[in-house]
Amino acid sequence: MLPRSTQIADICSPSDERRRTLPREVPVTGDSLGAGEMMPGIREGAFGQGRAPTVVDRFGVWLSQRQIRRWAPNLEGKRIGDFGCGYHAAFARTALDAAASMLLVDVAISEALKAHPKVHAIEGILPDVLASVPRASLDVVVCVSVLEHLWDPLTALREFQRIVAPSGVCFFNVPSWRGKAFLEYSAFRLGSSPAEEMNDHKMYYDVRDLWPLLVRAGFRPRNIRCFRHKFGLNTFAVCRPGN
């Protein structure tokens, strides 16, 4: 069982910042599109596919990995799922030796990773593919820098709450509204972040945006720890199932 921090039980109250508009619970669907049309914003490639990560990318990945390791320092023998893992699954590679198994989910995953004996890979669009993952089948659920790309983040969060084992833990990382300015400047002005990733963003999340969404997904307030991360440019959440 993963160690429980007493901080997990803290109730994270929304901040006093101006209220933001939450993502729509009902996503745009193919029913509203004409024949041959594709829903806008549907990803056709995974993060890192066809290009090397930038310095900004690598630093962001390292900070997220460090935060995950803070809350789950021992991944030995754990069943881990990395959702929106990226083509090269940077975090998953660091945990493969310790993990009992690794579920990788993205629109495309490298052949080398798919050939690894511990890896089960699912290629497809989130949250659609999550229904195929068995209930309570994972000890650790990782979803880093993914929810902001989804038309229907609430369905994804509800699926993660279903998928995680009773003694397990979920990690979520999303860019904040403060981070929006930095990310767009880095991408559109400096060229030090991938512009296509920023153009694919559907939403940004402060604590007051993410916390209610986690509760609506089925996580209890006492089991949510939600806080600013990466110098306030991101919001991070640690969630456990249970009452």
DRENPA-3360 file (N, C-alpha, C; in nm, 2 decimals, always signed):
BEGIN
1 = MLPRSTQI = +0.08/-0.12/+0.00/+0.00/+0.00/+0.00/+0.09/+0.12/+0.00 ~ +0.05/+0.22/-0.08/+0.12/+0.35/-0.08/+0.11/+0.42/+0.05 ~ +0.22/+0.49/+0.10/+0.21/+0.56/+0.23/+0.11/+0.67/+0.22 ~ +0.03/+0.69/+0.32/-0.07/+0.80/+0.32/-0.01/+0.92/+0.41 ~ -0.02/+1.03/+0.35/+0.03/+1.15/+0.42/-0.10/+1.21/+0.49 ~ -0.08/+1.26/+0.61/-0.19/+1.33/+0.68/-0.24/+1.45/+0.60 ~ -0.16/+1.50/+0.51/-0.20/+1.61/+0.43/-0.31/+1.57/+0.33 ~ -0.32/+1.45/+0.30/-0.42/+1.40/+0.20/-0.56/+1.44/+0.25;
9 = ADICSPSD = -0.57/+1.43/+0.38/-0.71/+1.45/+0.44/-0.74/+1.60/+0.45 ~ -0.65/+1.69/+0.42/-0.68/+1.83/+0.43/-0.78/+1.86/+0.32 ~ -0.88/+1.94/+0.35/-0.98/+1.99/+0.26/-0.92/+2.12/+0.19 ~ -0.91/+2.11/+0.06/-0.85/+2.22/-0.01/-0.96/+2.32/-0.06 ~ -0.97/+2.43/+0.01/-1.08/+2.53/-0.02/-1.04/+2.61/-0.15 ~ -1.14/+2.64/-0.23/-1.11/+2.73/-0.34/-1.05/+2.86/-0.30 ~ -0.97/+2.92/-0.39/-0.90/+3.04/-0.36/-1.00/+3.16/-0.37 ~ -0.96/+3.28/-0.34/-1.04/+3.39/-0.35/-1.03/+3.46/-0.49;
17 = ERRRTLPR = -0.97/+3.40/-0.58/-0.95/+3.46/-0.71/-1.09/+3.47/-0.78 ~ -1.09/+3.55/-0.89/-1.22/+3.56/-0.96/-1.26/+3.43/-1.02 ~ -1.39/+3.40/-1.01/-1.45/+3.28/-1.05/-1.42/+3.26/-1.20 ~ -1.38/+3.14/-1.24/-1.36/+3.10/-1.38/-1.48/+3.01/-1.42 ~ -1.49/+3.00/-1.55/-1.59/+2.92/-1.61/-1.54/+2.78/-1.62 ~ -1.62/+2.68/-1.56/-1.57/+2.54/-1.56/-1.60/+2.48/-1.70 ~ -1.52/+2.38/-1.73/-1.54/+2.31/-1.86/-1.68/+2.25/-1.87 ~ -1.73/+2.25/-1.99/-1.86/+2.19/-2.01/-1.86/+2.04/-1.97;
25 = EVPVTGDS = -1.97/+2.00/-1.90/-1.98/+1.86/-1.87/-2.01/+1.77/-1.99 ~ -2.09/+1.83/-2.08/-2.13/+1.76/-2.20/-2.04/+1.80/-2.32 ~ -1.96/+1.72/-2.37/-1.87/+1.76/-2.48/-1.94/+1.77/-2.61 ~ -1.86/+1.83/-2.70/-1.91/+1.83/-2.84/-1.90/+1.69/-2.89 ~ -2.00/+1.65/-2.97/-2.00/+1.51/-3.02/-2.01/+1.51/-3.17 ~ -1.98/+1.39/-3.22/-1.99/+1.37/-3.36/-2.13/+1.39/-3.42 ~ -2.23/+1.38/-3.33/-2.37/+1.40/-3.38/-2.39/+1.54/-3.44 ~ -2.31/+1.64/-3.39/-2.34/+1.77/-3.43/-2.25/+1.81/-3.56;
33 = LGAGEMMP = -2.18/+1.71/-3.61/-2.09/+1.74/-3.72/-2.15/+1.68/-3.85 ~ -2.11/+1.74/-3.96/-2.16/+1.69/-4.09/-2.08/+1.57/-4.13 ~ -2.12/+1.51/-4.24/-2.05/+1.39/-4.29/-1.91/+1.42/-4.33 ~ -1.81/+1.35/-4.28/-1.67/+1.37/-4.32/-1.60/+1.47/-4.23 ~ -1.68/+1.54/-4.14/-1.61/+1.64/-4.06/-1.56/+1.58/-3.93 ~ -1.45/+1.64/-3.88/-1.38/+1.59/-3.76/-1.40/+1.70/-3.65 ~ -1.43/+1.65/-3.53/-1.44/+1.74/-3.42/-1.31/+1.83/-3.41 ~ -1.33/+1.96/-3.39/-1.21/+2.04/-3.38/-1.13/+2.01/-3.26;
41 = GIREGAFG = -0.99/+2.01/-3.27/-0.91/+1.99/-3.15/-0.88/+1.84/-3.12 ~ -0.92/+1.75/-3.21/-0.89/+1.61/-3.18/-0.74/+1.59/-3.22 ~ -0.67/+1.53/-3.12/-0.53/+1.51/-3.15/-0.50/+1.40/-3.25 ~ -0.40/+1.42/-3.33/-0.36/+1.32/-3.43/-0.22/+1.26/-3.39 ~ -0.15/+1.32/-3.30/-0.02/+1.27/-3.26/+0.00/+1.29/-3.11 ~ +0.09/+1.21/-3.05/+0.12/+1.22/-2.91/+0.23/+1.32/-2.88 ~ +0.24/+1.37/-2.76/+0.34/+1.46/-2.72/+0.48/+1.39/-2.74 ~ +0.57/+1.47/-2.81/+0.70/+1.41/-2.83/+0.72/+1.33/-2.96;
49 = QGRAPTVV = +0.61/+1.30/-3.02/+0.61/+1.22/-3.15/+0.66/+1.31/-3.26 ~ +0.77/+1.27/-3.32/+0.83/+1.34/-3.43/+0.91/+1.46/-3.40 ~ +0.93/+1.49/-3.27/+1.02/+1.60/-3.24/+1.08/+1.58/-3.10 ~ +1.20/+1.63/-3.08/+1.27/+1.62/-2.95/+1.21/+1.72/-2.85 ~ +1.20/+1.69/-2.73/+1.15/+1.78/-2.63/+1.25/+1.90/-2.61 ~ +1.19/+2.02/-2.59/+1.27/+2.13/-2.56/+1.32/+2.14/-2.42 ~ +1.41/+2.23/-2.39/+1.46/+2.25/-2.25/+1.34/+2.27/-2.15 ~ +1.24/+2.36/-2.20/+1.13/+2.39/-2.12/+1.05/+2.26/-2.09;
57 = DRFGVWLS = +1.03/+2.18/-2.20/+0.96/+2.05/-2.19/+1.02/+1.96/-2.08 ~ +1.15/+1.95/-2.09/+1.23/+1.85/-2.00/+1.22/+1.90/-1.86 ~ +1.23/+2.03/-1.84/+1.22/+2.08/-1.70/+1.09/+2.06/-1.64 ~ +0.98/+2.08/-1.72/+0.85/+2.06/-1.67/+0.82/+1.92/-1.64 ~ +0.87/+1.82/-1.72/+0.85/+1.68/-1.70/+0.93/+1.64/-1.57 ~ +1.05/+1.70/-1.55/+1.12/+1.67/-1.43/+1.05/+1.72/-1.30 ~ +0.99/+1.84/-1.31/+0.92/+1.89/-1.19/+0.80/+1.80/-1.16 ~ +0.73/+1.75/-1.26/+0.61/+1.67/-1.23/+0.66/+1.53/-1.17;
65 = QRQIRRWA = +0.76/+1.48/-1.23/+0.82/+1.35/-1.18/+0.86/+1.37/-1.03 ~ +0.92/+1.48/-1.00/+0.96/+1.50/-0.86/+0.85/+1.51/-0.77 ~ +0.74/+1.58/-0.81/+0.62/+1.59/-0.73/+0.55/+1.45/-0.71 ~ +0.55/+1.37/-0.81/+0.49/+1.24/-0.80/+0.57/+1.15/-0.70 ~ +0.70/+1.16/-0.71/+0.79/+1.08/-0.62/+0.78/+1.13/-0.48 ~ +0.74/+1.25/-0.46/+0.73/+1.30/-0.32/+0.61/+1.23/-0.25 ~ +0.50/+1.21/-0.33/+0.38/+1.15/-0.27/+0.38/+1.00/-0.28 ~ +0.46/+0.95/-0.38/+0.46/+0.80/-0.39/+0.61/+0.76/-0.41;
73 = PNLEGKRI = +0.69/+0.77/-0.30/+0.83/+0.74/-0.31/+0.87/+0.60/-0.34 ~ +0.77/+0.50/-0.31/+0.80/+0.36/-0.34/+0.70/+0.31/-0.44 ~ +0.74/+0.29/-0.56/+0.66/+0.23/-0.67/+0.68/+0.08/-0.69 ~ +0.76/+0.02/-0.60/+0.79/-0.12/-0.61/+0.67/-0.21/-0.61 ~ +0.65/-0.29/-0.72/+0.54/-0.38/-0.73/+0.40/-0.32/-0.75 ~ +0.40/-0.19/-0.79/+0.27/-0.12/-0.81/+0.23/-0.14/-0.96 ~ +0.09/-0.14/-0.97/+0.03/-0.14/-1.11/+0.01/+0.00/-1.14 ~ +0.08/+0.05/-1.24/+0.08/+0.19/-1.27/+0.02/+0.22/-1.41;
81 = GDFGCGYH = -0.06/+0.32/-1.41/-0.12/+0.37/-1.54/-0.08/+0.51/-1.57 ~ -0.02/+0.54/-1.69/+0.02/+0.67/-1.73/-0.07/+0.71/-1.85 ~ -0.16/+0.80/-1.83/-0.26/+0.84/-1.92/-0.23/+0.97/-1.99 ~ -0.22/+0.96/-2.13/-0.16/+1.08/-2.20/-0.01/+1.08/-2.17 ~ +0.05/+0.96/-2.18/+0.19/+0.94/-2.14/+0.29/+1.01/-2.23 ~ +0.25/+1.04/-2.35/+0.34/+1.09/-2.45/+0.40/+0.98/-2.53 ~ +0.46/+1.01/-2.65/+0.51/+0.90/-2.73/+0.62/+0.82/-2.67 ~ +0.70/+0.89/-2.59/+0.82/+0.82/-2.53/+0.80/+0.79/-2.38;
89 = AAFARTAL = +0.68/+0.83/-2.33/+0.64/+0.80/-2.19/+0.76/+0.83/-2.09 ~ +0.79/+0.95/-2.08/+0.91/+0.99/-2.00/+0.90/+0.95/-1.86 ~ +0.78/+0.97/-1.79/+0.77/+0.93/-1.65/+0.77/+0.78/-1.64 ~ +0.69/+0.71/-1.72/+0.68/+0.57/-1.71/+0.81/+0.50/-1.73 ~ +0.90/+0.55/-1.81/+1.03/+0.48/-1.82/+1.11/+0.48/-1.69 ~ +1.09/+0.59/-1.61/+1.16/+0.60/-1.48/+1.11/+0.50/-1.38 ~ +0.99/+0.45/-1.40/+0.92/+0.36/-1.30/+0.91/+0.22/-1.35 ~ +0.95/+0.19/-1.47/+0.93/+0.05/-1.53/+1.00/-0.06/-1.45;
97 = DAAASMLL = +1.12/-0.03/-1.41/+1.20/-0.14/-1.33/+1.12/-0.17/-1.20 ~ +1.07/-0.08/-1.13/+1.01/-0.10/-1.00/+0.86/-0.15/-1.02 ~ +0.79/-0.11/-1.12/+0.65/-0.14/-1.14/+0.63/-0.29/-1.16 ~ +0.51/-0.34/-1.11/+0.47/-0.47/-1.15/+0.42/-0.48/-1.29 ~ +0.35/-0.37/-1.33/+0.30/-0.36/-1.46/+0.28/-0.21/-1.50 ~ +0.27/-0.18/-1.63/+0.26/-0.04/-1.67/+0.16/-0.03/-1.78 ~ +0.05/+0.04/-1.76/-0.05/+0.07/-1.86/-0.02/+0.20/-1.92 ~ +0.00/+0.21/-2.05/+0.03/+0.33/-2.12/-0.08/+0.36/-2.22;
105 = VDVAISEA = -0.13/+0.49/-2.21/-0.24/+0.53/-2.29/-0.21/+0.66/-2.36 ~ -0.22/+0.66/-2.49/-0.21/+0.79/-2.57/-0.25/+0.76/-2.71 ~ -0.25/+0.86/-2.80/-0.29/+0.83/-2.94/-0.18/+0.76/-3.01 ~ -0.06/+0.77/-2.97/+0.05/+0.69/-3.03/+0.16/+0.67/-2.93 ~ +0.22/+0.55/-2.93/+0.32/+0.51/-2.83/+0.43/+0.44/-2.91 ~ +0.55/+0.46/-2.87/+0.67/+0.41/-2.94/+0.67/+0.26/-2.94 ~ +0.71/+0.20/-3.05/+0.72/+0.05/-3.06/+0.81/-0.01/-2.96 ~ +0.92/+0.06/-2.92/+1.01/+0.00/-2.82/+0.93/-0.02/-2.69;
113 = LKAHPKVH = +0.85/+0.08/-2.65/+0.78/+0.07/-2.52/+0.67/-0.04/-2.53 ~ +0.60/-0.05/-2.65/+0.50/-0.15/-2.66/+0.55/-0.29/-2.66 ~ +0.68/-0.30/-2.69/+0.74/-0.43/-2.69/+0.79/-0.47/-2.55 ~ +0.79/-0.38/-2.45/+0.84/-0.41/-2.32/+0.75/-0.51/-2.25 ~ +0.80/-0.61/-2.18/+0.72/-0.72/-2.12/+0.62/-0.67/-2.01 ~ +0.65/-0.56/-1.95/+0.57/-0.51/-1.84/+0.46/-0.41/-1.89 ~ +0.47/-0.37/-2.02/+0.38/-0.27/-2.07/+0.26/-0.32/-2.14 ~ +0.14/-0.27/-2.11/+0.02/-0.29/-2.19/-0.01/-0.15/-2.25;
121 = AIEGILPD = -0.01/-0.14/-2.38/-0.04/-0.01/-2.44/-0.18/+0.00/-2.50 ~ -0.24/+0.11/-2.48/-0.37/+0.14/-2.55/-0.35/+0.27/-2.63 ~ -0.37/+0.26/-2.76/-0.36/+0.38/-2.84/-0.51/+0.42/-2.88 ~ -0.54/+0.55/-2.85/-0.67/+0.60/-2.88/-0.69/+0.73/-2.81 ~ -0.81/+0.79/-2.83/-0.85/+0.92/-2.78/-0.90/+0.91/-2.64 ~ -0.86/+1.00/-2.55/-0.91/+1.01/-2.42/-1.04/+1.11/-2.42 ~ -1.14/+1.08/-2.35/-1.16/+0.97/-2.25/-1.22/+0.84/-2.31 ~ -1.24/+0.84/-2.44/-1.31/+0.72/-2.50/-1.26/+0.59/-2.47;
129 = VLASVPRA = -1.12/+0.58/-2.47/-1.06/+0.44/-2.45/-1.06/+0.40/-2.30 ~ -1.10/+0.48/-2.21/-1.09/+0.45/-2.07/-1.19/+0.34/-2.03 ~ -1.30/+0.33/-2.10/-1.40/+0.23/-2.06/-1.35/+0.09/-2.07 ~ -1.24/+0.07/-2.14/-1.19/-0.07/-2.16/-1.10/-0.11/-2.04 ~ -1.06/-0.01/-1.95/-0.98/-0.04/-1.84/-1.06/-0.09/-1.72 ~ -1.03/-0.21/-1.67/-1.11/-0.27/-1.56/-1.11/-0.18/-1.43 ~ -1.22/-0.19/-1.36/-1.24/-0.12/-1.24/-1.14/-0.16/-1.13 ~ -1.09/-0.06/-1.06/-1.00/-0.09/-0.94/-0.88/-0.17/-0.98;
137 = SLDVVVCV = -0.83/-0.15/-1.10/-0.72/-0.23/-1.16/-0.58/-0.17/-1.14 ~ -0.57/-0.04/-1.10/-0.44/+0.03/-1.09/-0.41/+0.08/-0.95 ~ -0.29/+0.07/-0.91/-0.25/+0.13/-0.78/-0.21/+0.28/-0.79 ~ -0.16/+0.31/-0.90/-0.12/+0.45/-0.93/-0.17/+0.50/-1.06 ~ -0.24/+0.61/-1.06/-0.29/+0.67/-1.19/-0.22/+0.80/-1.21 ~ -0.16/+0.82/-1.32/-0.08/+0.94/-1.35/-0.15/+1.01/-1.47 ~ -0.18/+1.13/-1.46/-0.24/+1.21/-1.57/-0.18/+1.35/-1.57 ~ -0.07/+1.37/-1.63/+0.01/+1.49/-1.63/+0.00/+1.57/-1.76;
145 = SVLEHLWD = -0.05/+1.69/-1.74/-0.06/+1.78/-1.86/-0.15/+1.72/-1.97 ~ -0.26/+1.67/-1.93/-0.35/+1.61/-2.02/-0.49/+1.67/-2.02 ~ -0.55/+1.69/-1.90/-0.69/+1.73/-1.89/-0.72/+1.86/-1.97 ~ -0.62/+1.95/-1.98/-0.64/+2.07/-2.05/-0.65/+2.06/-2.20 ~ -0.62/+1.93/-2.25/-0.64/+1.90/-2.39/-0.77/+1.84/-2.42 ~ -0.85/+1.81/-2.32/-0.97/+1.73/-2.34/-1.10/+1.82/-2.35 ~ -1.19/+1.78/-2.44/-1.32/+1.84/-2.45/-1.40/+1.80/-2.33 ~ -1.38/+1.68/-2.28/-1.47/+1.63/-2.17/-1.38/+1.58/-2.05;
153 = PLTALREF = -1.32/+1.67/-1.98/-1.23/+1.63/-1.87/-1.31/+1.56/-1.76 ~ -1.43/+1.59/-1.74/-1.51/+1.53/-1.63/-1.53/+1.38/-1.65 ~ -1.56/+1.34/-1.77/-1.57/+1.20/-1.79/-1.44/+1.13/-1.77 ~ -1.33/+1.19/-1.81/-1.20/+1.13/-1.78/-1.17/+1.11/-1.63 ~ -1.20/+1.21/-1.56/-1.18/+1.21/-1.41/-1.27/+1.10/-1.35 ~ -1.39/+1.09/-1.39/-1.48/+0.99/-1.34/-1.43/+0.85/-1.37 ~ -1.37/+0.83/-1.49/-1.31/+0.70/-1.52/-1.19/+0.67/-1.44 ~ -1.11/+0.77/-1.41/-0.99/+0.75/-1.33/-1.03/+0.71/-1.18;
161 = QRIVAPSG = -1.14/+0.77/-1.13/-1.19/+0.74/-1.00/-1.24/+0.60/-1.00 ~ -1.29/+0.55/-1.11/-1.33/+0.41/-1.12/-1.22/+0.31/-1.13 ~ -1.12/+0.35/-1.20/-1.00/+0.27/-1.24/-0.91/+0.24/-1.12 ~ -0.89/+0.34/-1.04/-0.79/+0.33/-0.93/-0.84/+0.24/-0.82 ~ -0.75/+0.16/-0.76/-0.78/+0.06/-0.66/-0.81/+0.13/-0.53 ~ -0.89/+0.07/-0.44/-0.93/+0.13/-0.31/-0.81/+0.19/-0.23 ~ -0.70/+0.13/-0.24/-0.58/+0.17/-0.17/-0.48/+0.26/-0.25 ~ -0.53/+0.29/-0.37/-0.44/+0.36/-0.47/-0.44/+0.51/-0.46;
169 = VCFFNVPS = -0.38/+0.57/-0.56/-0.37/+0.72/-0.56/-0.37/+0.77/-0.70 ~ -0.43/+0.88/-0.73/-0.42/+0.95/-0.86/-0.35/+1.08/-0.85 ~ -0.27/+1.11/-0.96/-0.20/+1.23/-0.97/-0.24/+1.30/-1.09 ~ -0.28/+1.43/-1.07/-0.32/+1.51/-1.19/-0.24/+1.64/-1.19 ~ -0.19/+1.68/-1.30/-0.12/+1.81/-1.32/-0.18/+1.88/-1.44 ~ -0.21/+2.01/-1.42/-0.27/+2.09/-1.53/-0.21/+2.23/-1.52 ~ -0.20/+2.30/-1.64/-0.15/+2.44/-1.63/-0.25/+2.54/-1.57 ~ -0.21/+2.63/-1.50/-0.29/+2.73/-1.44/-0.32/+2.85/-1.53;
177 = WRGKAFLE = -0.40/+2.94/-1.49/-0.43/+3.06/-1.56/-0.30/+3.15/-1.56 ~ -0.23/+3.15/-1.46/-0.10/+3.22/-1.46/-0.01/+3.16/-1.56 ~ -0.01/+3.03/-1.56/+0.08/+2.95/-1.66/+0.04/+2.98/-1.80 ~ -0.08/+3.01/-1.83/-0.13/+3.04/-1.97/-0.04/+3.14/-2.03 ~ -0.02/+3.25/-1.96/+0.06/+3.36/-2.02/+0.20/+3.32/-2.05 ~ +0.26/+3.25/-1.95/+0.40/+3.20/-1.97/+0.41/+3.10/-2.09 ~ +0.32/+3.00/-2.09/+0.32/+2.90/-2.19/+0.31/+2.96/-2.33 ~ +0.21/+3.05/-2.34/+0.19/+3.11/-2.48/+0.30/+3.20/-2.52;
185 = YSAFRLGS = +0.36/+3.27/-2.43/+0.48/+3.35/-2.46/+0.59/+3.26/-2.51 ~ +0.61/+3.16/-2.43/+0.72/+3.06/-2.46/+0.70/+3.00/-2.60 ~ +0.57/+2.96/-2.63/+0.54/+2.89/-2.75/+0.53/+2.99/-2.87 ~ +0.46/+3.10/-2.86/+0.43/+3.18/-2.97/+0.53/+3.29/-3.00 ~ +0.60/+3.33/-2.90/+0.70/+3.44/-2.91/+0.84/+3.39/-2.92 ~ +0.87/+3.30/-2.82/+1.01/+3.25/-2.81/+1.04/+3.13/-2.89 ~ +0.94/+3.05/-2.91/+0.95/+2.92/-2.99/+1.02/+2.82/-2.90 ~ +1.02/+2.83/-2.77/+1.09/+2.74/-2.68/+0.99/+2.63/-2.62;
193 = SPAEEMND = +0.86/+2.64/-2.66/+0.77/+2.54/-2.63/+0.69/+2.51/-2.76 ~ +0.63/+2.39/-2.77/+0.56/+2.35/-2.90/+0.43/+2.43/-2.91 ~ +0.42/+2.51/-3.02/+0.30/+2.59/-3.04/+0.18/+2.50/-3.06 ~ +0.20/+2.38/-3.12/+0.08/+2.30/-3.15/+0.02/+2.25/-3.02 ~ +0.10/+2.23/-2.91/+0.04/+2.19/-2.79/-0.04/+2.30/-2.72 ~ +0.01/+2.43/-2.73/-0.07/+2.54/-2.67/-0.20/+2.56/-2.75 ~ -0.19/+2.54/-2.88/-0.31/+2.56/-2.97/-0.42/+2.45/-2.94 ~ -0.37/+2.34/-2.88/-0.47/+2.23/-2.85/-0.53/+2.25/-2.71;
201 = HKMYYDVR = -0.49/+2.35/-2.63/-0.55/+2.36/-2.50/-0.69/+2.41/-2.51 ~ -0.78/+2.34/-2.42/-0.92/+2.37/-2.41/-0.95/+2.45/-2.29 ~ -0.86/+2.45/-2.19/-0.89/+2.50/-2.05/-0.77/+2.52/-1.97 ~ -0.77/+2.61/-1.88/-0.66/+2.62/-1.78/-0.73/+2.61/-1.64 ~ -0.65/+2.57/-1.54/-0.71/+2.54/-1.41/-0.63/+2.59/-1.29 ~ -0.70/+2.68/-1.22/-0.65/+2.72/-1.09/-0.71/+2.61/-0.99 ~ -0.67/+2.62/-0.86/-0.73/+2.53/-0.76/-0.88/+2.54/-0.76 ~ -0.93/+2.66/-0.77/-1.08/+2.68/-0.76/-1.15/+2.62/-0.89;
209 = DLWPLLVR = -1.08/+2.59/-0.99/-1.13/+2.53/-1.11/-1.13/+2.38/-1.10 ~ -1.01/+2.33/-1.06/-0.99/+2.18/-1.06/-1.05/+2.11/-0.94 ~ -1.05/+2.17/-0.82/-1.11/+2.11/-0.70/-1.25/+2.07/-0.72 ~ -1.34/+2.16/-0.77/-1.48/+2.12/-0.78/-1.50/+2.01/-0.89 ~ -1.42/+2.01/-0.99/-1.43/+1.91/-1.09/-1.39/+1.77/-1.04 ~ -1.29/+1.77/-0.95/-1.25/+1.64/-0.88/-1.37/+1.59/-0.79 ~ -1.43/+1.68/-0.72/-1.55/+1.64/-0.64/-1.66/+1.59/-0.73 ~ -1.69/+1.66/-0.83/-1.80/+1.61/-0.92/-1.76/+1.47/-0.98;
217 = AGFRPRNI = -1.64/+1.44/-1.00/-1.59/+1.31/-1.05/-1.61/+1.20/-0.95 ~ -1.63/+1.23/-0.82/-1.65/+1.13/-0.72/-1.55/+1.12/-0.61 ~ -1.44/+1.20/-0.62/-1.35/+1.20/-0.51/-1.40/+1.28/-0.40 ~ -1.39/+1.23/-0.27/-1.43/+1.30/-0.16/-1.34/+1.42/-0.12 ~ -1.39/+1.53/-0.07/-1.30/+1.64/-0.03/-1.19/+1.60/+0.06 ~ -1.22/+1.51/+0.16/-1.12/+1.47/+0.26/-1.00/+1.40/+0.19 ~ -1.03/+1.34/+0.07/-0.92/+1.26/+0.00/-0.86/+1.34/-0.11 ~ -0.88/+1.47/-0.12/-0.82/+1.55/-0.22/-0.72/+1.65/-0.16;
225 = RCFRHKFG = -0.60/+1.65/-0.22/-0.50/+1.75/-0.19/-0.47/+1.82/-0.32 ~ -0.50/+1.95/-0.32/-0.49/+2.03/-0.45/-0.42/+2.16/-0.42 ~ -0.31/+2.19/-0.50/-0.23/+2.30/-0.47/-0.16/+2.35/-0.59 ~ -0.10/+2.47/-0.58/-0.02/+2.53/-0.69/+0.11/+2.46/-0.70 ~ +0.16/+2.46/-0.82/+0.28/+2.38/-0.85/+0.36/+2.45/-0.96 ~ +0.49/+2.42/-0.97/+0.58/+2.47/-1.07/+0.57/+2.63/-1.07 ~ +0.60/+2.68/-0.95/+0.61/+2.83/-0.94/+0.47/+2.90/-0.96 ~ +0.36/+2.82/-0.94/+0.23/+2.88/-0.96/+0.19/+2.87/-1.11;
233 = LNTFAVCR = +0.27/+2.81/-1.20/+0.23/+2.80/-1.34/+0.14/+2.68/-1.36 ~ +0.13/+2.59/-1.27/+0.05/+2.47/-1.28/-0.03/+2.44/-1.15 ~ -0.13/+2.36/-1.16/-0.20/+2.31/-1.05/-0.19/+2.16/-1.04 ~ -0.16/+2.11/-0.92/-0.14/+1.97/-0.90/-0.24/+1.91/-0.80 ~ -0.28/+1.79/-0.82/-0.38/+1.73/-0.73/-0.34/+1.59/-0.70 ~ -0.35/+1.55/-0.57/-0.33/+1.41/-0.53/-0.46/+1.36/-0.47 ~ -0.52/+1.26/-0.53/-0.65/+1.21/-0.49/-0.65/+1.06/-0.46 ~ -0.73/+1.03/-0.36/-0.74/+0.89/-0.33/-0.89/+0.86/-0.33;
241 = PGN = -0.93/+0.73/-0.36/-1.07/+0.69/-0.36/-1.11/+0.67/-0.21 ~ -1.23/+0.63/-0.19/-1.28/+0.60/-0.06/-1.37/+0.71/+0.00 ~ -1.42/+0.68/+0.12/-1.51/+0.77/+0.19/-1.44/+0.87/+0.28;
% end
